[in-house]
Structure formats: C-alpha cells, structure tokens
Amino acid sequence: MGLREEALRNIHLMVSGRWDMVPSNLLSYFEEELGGDPSGDPVGVAFLLIKLGVSPEKAIALLNWRDFEGLCERGLQISGFSTKRGLRFTLQGKRHEIDVVASDYEVTLVLDCKMWSKGSSPKVYKIFEAAEHQYSRAIALKQAIERRLLEDVRPEPGHGVMVPCVVTWLDFGAKLSKSGVPIVPISKFPSFVNDIRSILDEIAALETEFRVKIGREASSQHRLPL
C-alpha cells in the first residue's frame, strides 16, 4: 500500500490525535519531512497530505481556523512571498485586522482566510460580503503603508499592486465579488498565486506608488515541506 492510501485510511487517527496508532512508515515520512514530531505541526502535516495526493478538503480536517491561516501563509512562503500574519492597525480611529499580508515586492496579497463549511455558512452572499469588506481593508492598508504607520510592512520606491483576496476552505462556486475581489478555494489557491500576474487585469488590483517590503522579523519562520 502506498503512502497516499495509508494516509487516506488513517487520517481519522491524525484528526483525533491518536498518533500512536498511525502506521510507522507514514509516521516516519512525516517526521523526516518535518524534522520533528508531526503531532505538533498540523499545518505541515496538512501540506504533506496534499503533497501525497490527499484532497485539500480532507487534509484540512486536521486544522482549526488559525491553522488554516497558517496553511495559506505557508503556501505563500513556499511561492517566494514574505508574509505577515495577524496584522492589526488603526486608521482614522478605526481598527483593522488582516489575516495574512504577503508580498514578493511587486505584488502584495491581502488575504481573508475563511474556514467556513457549507453547513455553517451556507449562504453565498456571506462570502460576497466578506470579499467587499476585504476590499475596504486593502484600501485602508494601502493608506496606512503610504503614511508609514506600520513597523513591519513598509513602502519602498517603485510601483506595485495590492490584491485583496478571500481564501475559502470549500469551493462555493463564487469567483469574484462585485468589486472584483477573488474568492479562491484552497484547492485552487496554489494556481491562483502562480498565475496572479497574468490575471491582474481581471480582478480588483489597487495600484500603488510604492512597493511593499515586509521586514524579516515579520515573516514567520518554518521549515517548509516542499
């Protein structure tokens, strides 16, 4: 039996934390790839499950909503982006929080990570509402960076583009909000990131008179399973 089949048969053990019952060959694979105990790195395990061919919807069963943000962040880091998770700032007396900001210097992604299931949030209009709110947050972030209000996310000379985006756990069939904000299921997120430059004319993209630099201290440090 291959590792993918082993993973599919035993994913329920990982979800329930019964790692002592996970087959030794599968456990060894996780330990070697992650460089440590897989039970302490659910995001890394989810990535490796997807790498083995397990569907993202099944792999993400290991994660809580905070881990889901981490999964999105780790994918962006693997793609060469510097990242900042849980960015909080105040602009004109209003508090804002962004799940993940990621920049490859020219393109900056402003992510809202929604680990909603179809049962807990069945109405598609809620996703469209979230996308419109994210568009407003991206505008606020652009202004905050212009005014140099943030320590870890700074403007540098040049021209760039800022893209608000909502990443969902499941595919709800929604692609763009009224403002053109992409709504991307996690299964399609890697291809979205890879193709981002080719679709800028089709989505909401805020042009900036600066490029975004995320400080080294702001990026999360992980050993990333590739």
N, C-alpha and C positions, 0 to 999 in steps of 0.2 A: 504494500500500500504506500502511495506517495505521500509527501508531507501535506499537500493540499487536502487530500482525502482524510488524513489523520486530523488536520485542523478542523475540517467541517464536522467530523464525528465528535470532536472533543471541545468545541467552542463553548458549549454549555458549562463545562467544568471551569474554563477560564473566567467566564462571566460570573459564576458563583464563587470564585476564589479558591476552588479546590485544586490548586496547582500540584499537590502531592499525588494526584491521580492522573495527571497529564502524561501521556506516553513519553518515555525517556528520550527517544530520538527527536521528538518535537520540542521537548523542553531544552535539549542540548542545542538545537538550532536557534531558539530564541536567545539563550544565554550567550552563545557565540556571537550572534549578530549584534546584540545589545551591549555586550561586555559586562553583564551583570544579571541580577535577579529579575526576570520578566514580570513577576508579580508587582513590582514597584514601578513599572513603566508601562501603563496601559496604552498610552499613545504610541509608543514604539511597537508594542505587540500588534496593535491595530494596523499600523503601517506594514508590518511584516506579513500579517494575514492577507492584506490586499496584494502585497507583492507575490504571495503564493498563489493568488488567483481567487481568494475568497471575496465575495461581493462586498463593497463598502458598507452596504446596509446591514449585513451580518457582522462584519468586523467592528462596526461602531457600537454594537451592543455592549462592548466592554467599557464604553466611555460614559461619563456624565457630561453635563453641558460645558463645564470648564475644560474637561479633557478635549471636547470637540473643538473648542477654540485652539487648544494646543495642537491638535491634528492639522488644522488649517494652517497654523503658523509654521509647523514643521515642514509641511509641503512647500510653503513659500521659501523657506530657508534652503531646502534642497534645490529649488529652482534658482538660487542665487540672490534672493532678496534679503536685505537686512530688515529686521522686524522689531516691533514694539507692541506688546500685548497689554490690554487694560489701560489704555491711555485716557487720562482724565484731565480736563482743563476747564477753565471758566472764561467765558467771553461775554462781555456786556452784562455781567451779573447772572448769566445762565450757565449751569453746569452741563458739561457734555462728557460722555464716555464712549470710546470706540474700542471694540473688541480686539481688533488687530490692525495695525498700520504696517505696511510693507513697502519698501522702496528698493528699486535697482538703480536709483539715482535719477533716471529719466521718467520712469513710470512709478506712480505711487498708488497702491491699492488700499482702500479704506473699507474694511470688512465688518459686517454684522453677521455673526455666526449663529444661526438658528437651528437648534437641535429639536425641532418640532416633529411630532409624528402626525400622521393624518387623523388619528383618533383624538389627540389632544388639541389640535388646531386645524379643524377640517376645512375652514373657510379660506379660499384662496385670497379673498380680499384682504385678509390679515397680513399676508405676505406682501401684497402690493403696498399696504400701509407702512409696513416695516421698511420697504425699499424707499418710499418717499421720505420717511424720517432719516434714513441713511444719507440721502441726497443732501438734506439740510445739515446733517452733521459734517459732511465733507466740505460744504461751503464754510461752515464755522471753523473747521480745521485749517482750511486754506487761509482764512483771515488771521487765525492765531499764529500760524507759521510766518506769515508776512510781517506780523507785529513782533515777532521773536519772543513770544510768550512762553515757549516750551524749551526746556533744557535739553531733552534727548532727541527732539525732532526739529531740525534747523534748516533754514534756507541757505542755499549756496548759489553762486552765479550760474546763469543758464536758463533755459526754458524747459519746462516739463509738463506733465499731465497728471491729474489726480482722478482716480476712478472709484466711485462708491460702488459697493457690491454687497449683495446678500447671499451667503452660502447656507444651503439647507441640507438637512440630513437625507430627506427623501425627495424624489422628483415629483413636484406638484403640477408639472405641466406649464408653469409660468416661466417666461423667459426674460421679459423686460417690463419694468413699471412704466407708468405714464411719462415719467421724466427720462426714461431710457436707462434706468439702473438695472444692471444684470442681476438675475435671480438664478443662481447656479447650484444644482445639486452636487453633493460632494463627489459623486461618481464621475462628474464631468469637470470638476474643478482643475485637475492637472492639465487637461487640454485647454481649458479656458486661460490659464496662466501662460501656457506655452504660446497661445495664439493671440495674446492680448494686443500686441502692436498692430496686428492685421485687422482688428475689429474696432479700433478706436473711433472710426467714423460712424459706426453703427450704434454706439452706446453713449451713455452720459459720461463725458470726459471733460473735466474742468482744466482748461489751460492755465498754466502758472508762469509767472515771470521769474521763477526760481526753480532750482532742482532741490529735492528733499534729501537731506543727509540725516540718517539715524545713527546716533552715536554708538560706538562699540559696546559701551556699557549698557545700552538699552536693549540689545539683541539677546534673546535667551540663548544659553549655551547648552547644547545637547550633543550627544553622539547620535548622528542621524543614520538610520538604516537606509541604505540606498538600493 
